Amino acid sequence: MFEKLAGGIVVSCQAKAGTALDDPYILSQLAKAAEDGGAVGIRASLPRNIRAIKSKVSIPVIGIYKQEYPDSPVYITPTFKEAKEVIDAGADIIAIDATLRKRPNGQDLAELVQQIRSYKDIPIMADISTFEEAKAASELGFDLVATTLLGYTEETRDRSAPDMELVQRIASEISTPLIVEGRIKSPEIAALAIASGAFAVVVGTAITDITWVTEQYVEQINVALRDKHSGGRWAKHE
């Protein structure tokens, strides 16, 4: 399975609850379109979406389950309850929050990993935000580490992603394959991540969030219109 992922792009097919794309059928069609375009894997959230996507694609599916708990900031597959549902839905790889933050019910990360290993022999991906977390995850025996949470934890909120220096450090000092995920907004950035040592890259919003992509076009057009009316650089194109 890892040979299929090496040097490729994994497309994250997710949608915020209540939005136009929040439908298993739609997400499965997006996943199939991504596979047709050359994606080597899909990242999907929630059992219903994982099942729908698995029925449409032949490439590996990385499954997660986003669930918030009042006593912890950890929300990506935070407990064994969510992990079991992701596995039962047919995910080929399971991704979990592997940051060093307090987990729901005070559970230890190593304990959760052991629960998953005892339930099924499935590759586990560690979503991390720092080098220290990547190192700790590697030592715990995670099969993959991913920079998914860089910029989303309190410790890294002021850091921009992707951080190529972090990518290079993890790739050179940690033997566990590195997946670069988070704010990869162009093919050029994805290619740079691979050149910097990434095993593979995950791209979501820039490909599958049609609302966000449309907003980028609208914003740039509005800037051009304002500039044009004020006699700026776009005015000369009249």
C-alpha positions as CSV (number, residue, x, y, z in Angstrom):
1,M,0.0,0.0,0.0
2,F,2.8,2.4,0.9
3,E,4.4,1.8,-2.5
4,K,1.2,3.1,-4.1
5,L,1.4,6.3,-2.0
6,A,5.1,7.1,-2.5
7,G,5.7,10.3,-4.3
8,G,2.0,10.9,-5.0
9,I,-0.9,13.2,-4.1
10,V,-3.6,12.2,-1.7
11,V,-6.8,14.2,-2.1
12,S,-8.8,15.1,1.0
13,C,-12.5,14.8,0.1
14,Q,-14.3,16.4,3.1
15,A,-17.0,18.9,3.6
16,K,-18.1,21.1,6.5
17,A,-21.4,20.0,8.0
18,G,-24.4,21.5,6.3
19,T,-22.6,22.8,3.3
20,A,-23.5,22.0,-0.3
21,L,-20.9,19.2,-0.6
22,D,-21.8,17.5,2.6
23,D,-23.2,14.4,1.1
24,P,-21.6,10.9,0.8
25,Y,-22.6,10.5,-2.8
26,I,-21.1,13.9,-3.8
27,L,-17.9,13.3,-1.8
28,S,-17.6,9.8,-3.4
29,Q,-17.8,11.4,-6.9
30,L,-15.2,14.0,-6.0
31,A,-13.0,11.1,-4.8
32,K,-13.5,9.2,-8.1
33,A,-12.7,12.4,-10.1
34,A,-9.5,12.8,-8.0
35,E,-8.5,9.1,-8.7
36,D,-9.2,9.7,-12.4
37,G,-6.8,12.7,-12.2
38,G,-4.0,10.6,-10.8
39,A,-4.5,10.8,-7.0
40,V,-2.8,7.9,-5.2
41,G,-5.1,8.0,-2.2
42,I,-8.1,9.7,-0.6
43,R,-8.5,11.2,2.9
44,A,-12.1,11.1,4.2
45,S,-13.9,11.8,7.4
46,L,-16.9,10.0,9.0
47,P,-17.9,6.4,8.4
48,R,-20.8,7.1,6.0
49,N,-18.4,9.0,3.7
50,I,-15.6,6.5,4.0
51,R,-18.0,3.7,2.9
52,A,-19.4,5.7,0.0
53,I,-15.9,6.6,-1.2
54,K,-14.6,3.0,-0.8
55,S,-17.4,1.9,-3.1
56,K,-16.1,4.3,-5.9
57,V,-12.3,4.2,-5.8
58,S,-9.6,1.5,-5.9
59,I,-6.9,3.6,-4.2
60,P,-6.2,3.6,-0.5
61,V,-8.5,5.6,1.8
62,I,-7.2,7.3,4.9
63,G,-10.0,7.5,7.3
64,I,-10.6,9.9,10.2
65,Y,-13.5,10.8,12.4
66,K,-13.8,14.4,13.7
67,Q,-15.4,14.5,17.1
68,E,-15.1,17.2,19.8
69,Y,-14.9,16.5,23.5
70,P,-15.4,19.1,26.2
71,D,-12.3,18.2,28.2
72,S,-9.8,18.2,25.3
73,P,-8.8,20.1,22.1
74,V,-8.1,16.8,20.3
75,Y,-10.8,16.1,17.7
76,I,-9.3,14.0,14.9
77,T,-10.2,10.4,15.7
78,P,-9.8,11.3,19.4
79,T,-10.8,8.0,21.1
80,F,-11.1,4.3,20.3
81,K,-14.8,4.7,19.8
82,E,-14.2,6.8,16.7
83,A,-11.2,4.8,15.6
84,K,-13.3,1.6,15.6
85,E,-16.0,3.1,13.5
86,V,-13.4,4.3,10.9
87,I,-11.9,0.8,10.8
88,D,-15.3,-0.8,10.5
89,A,-16.2,1.5,7.6
90,G,-13.4,0.0,5.6
91,A,-10.6,2.6,5.8
92,D,-7.2,1.3,4.6
93,I,-5.3,3.6,6.9
94,I,-6.5,5.4,10.0
95,A,-5.3,8.8,11.0
96,I,-5.4,10.1,14.6
97,D,-4.3,13.3,16.4
98,A,-0.9,12.5,17.8
99,T,-0.1,15.9,19.3
100,L,1.1,16.0,22.9
101,R,-2.0,17.7,24.1
102,K,-4.4,16.4,26.7
103,R,-6.7,13.7,25.2
104,P,-10.3,13.1,26.0
105,N,-10.8,11.4,29.4
106,G,-7.0,11.9,30.0
107,Q,-6.2,8.8,27.9
108,D,-2.6,8.2,26.9
109,L,-1.8,8.2,23.2
110,A,0.2,5.0,23.5
111,E,-2.9,3.3,25.0
112,L,-5.0,4.4,22.1
113,V,-2.5,3.1,19.6
114,Q,-2.4,-0.3,21.5
115,Q,-6.2,-0.5,21.4
116,I,-6.3,0.1,17.7
117,R,-3.5,-2.5,17.1
118,S,-5.3,-5.0,19.2
119,Y,-8.5,-4.5,17.2
120,K,-7.0,-4.6,13.7
121,D,-3.7,-4.7,12.0
122,I,-4.1,-1.4,10.1
123,P,-1.5,1.3,9.3
124,I,-1.9,4.3,11.6
125,M,-1.0,7.8,10.6
126,A,0.0,10.4,13.2
127,D,-1.3,13.9,12.6
128,I,1.2,16.2,14.3
129,S,2.2,19.8,14.5
130,T,5.9,19.8,15.6
131,F,9.1,17.9,15.2
132,E,8.9,16.7,18.8
133,E,5.5,15.2,18.1
134,A,6.7,13.6,14.9
135,K,9.6,12.0,16.8
136,A,7.4,10.8,19.7
137,A,4.9,9.3,17.1
138,S,7.7,7.5,15.4
139,E,9.0,6.1,18.7
140,L,5.4,4.8,19.4
141,G,5.5,2.9,16.2
142,F,3.2,4.9,13.9
143,D,3.4,3.9,10.3
144,L,3.2,7.4,8.9
145,V,3.5,11.0,10.3
146,A,1.6,13.9,8.8
147,T,2.0,17.7,9.3
148,T,-1.8,18.0,9.4
149,L,-2.0,20.1,12.6
150,L,0.8,22.5,12.0
151,G,-0.8,26.0,12.6
152,Y,-3.8,24.5,14.3
153,T,-2.4,23.9,17.8
154,E,-1.8,26.6,20.4
155,E,1.9,26.0,20.2
156,T,2.0,26.5,16.4
157,R,-0.8,28.9,15.8
158,D,1.6,31.7,14.7
159,R,3.5,29.4,12.2
160,S,2.6,29.2,8.6
161,A,2.1,25.9,6.8
162,P,3.6,24.2,5.0
163,D,6.9,24.7,6.8
164,M,9.6,23.3,4.4
165,E,12.3,23.6,7.1
166,L,10.2,21.3,9.3
167,V,9.6,19.0,6.4
168,Q,13.3,18.7,5.7
169,R,14.1,18.1,9.3
170,I,11.5,15.4,9.8
171,A,12.5,13.7,6.5
172,S,16.2,13.7,7.4
173,E,16.0,12.8,11.1
174,I,13.0,10.5,11.4
175,S,12.7,7.2,9.5
176,T,8.9,7.1,9.5
177,P,7.5,8.2,6.1
178,L,6.3,11.8,6.2
179,I,3.1,13.1,4.6
180,V,2.9,16.8,4.2
181,E,-0.6,18.2,4.7
182,G,-2.0,21.6,5.3
183,R,-2.5,24.7,3.2
184,I,-0.9,23.3,0.0
185,K,-2.6,25.8,-2.3
186,S,-0.8,25.1,-5.6
187,P,0.9,22.3,-7.6
188,E,4.2,24.2,-7.1
189,I,4.0,24.0,-3.3
190,A,3.1,20.3,-3.5
191,A,6.1,19.6,-5.8
192,L,8.3,21.6,-3.4
193,A,7.2,19.4,-0.5
194,I,8.2,16.3,-2.4
195,A,11.5,17.8,-3.3
196,S,12.0,18.7,0.4
197,G,11.7,15.1,1.4
198,A,8.0,14.4,1.8
199,F,6.9,10.8,1.1
200,A,3.6,12.1,-0.3
201,V,1.3,15.1,0.0
202,V,-2.3,15.7,1.0
203,V,-4.3,18.4,-0.7
204,G,-7.8,19.2,0.2
205,T,-9.3,22.7,0.2
206,A,-7.4,23.8,-3.0
207,I,-8.9,20.9,-4.9
208,T,-12.2,19.9,-3.4
209,D,-13.6,22.9,-1.6
210,I,-15.4,24.6,-4.5
211,T,-16.7,27.4,-2.3
212,W,-13.2,28.3,-1.1
213,V,-11.8,28.2,-4.7
214,T,-14.6,30.3,-6.0
215,E,-14.0,32.9,-3.2
216,Q,-10.4,33.2,-4.3
217,Y,-11.5,34.1,-7.8
218,V,-14.2,36.5,-6.6
219,E,-11.7,38.2,-4.3
220,Q,-9.1,38.7,-7.0
221,I,-11.7,40.0,-9.4
222,N,-13.0,42.5,-6.9
223,V,-9.5,43.7,-6.2
224,A,-9.0,44.2,-10.0
225,L,-12.3,46.1,-10.2
226,R,-11.5,48.4,-7.4
227,D,-8.0,49.0,-8.8
228,K,-9.5,49.6,-12.3
229,H,-11.9,52.3,-11.0
230,S,-9.2,54.0,-9.0
231,G,-6.9,54.3,-12.1
232,G,-4.4,51.6,-10.8
233,R,-2.4,49.0,-12.7
234,W,-5.5,47.3,-14.1
235,A,-6.9,50.5,-15.7
236,K,-4.4,50.1,-18.6
237,H,-6.1,47.0,-19.7
238,E,-9.3,48.8,-20.7
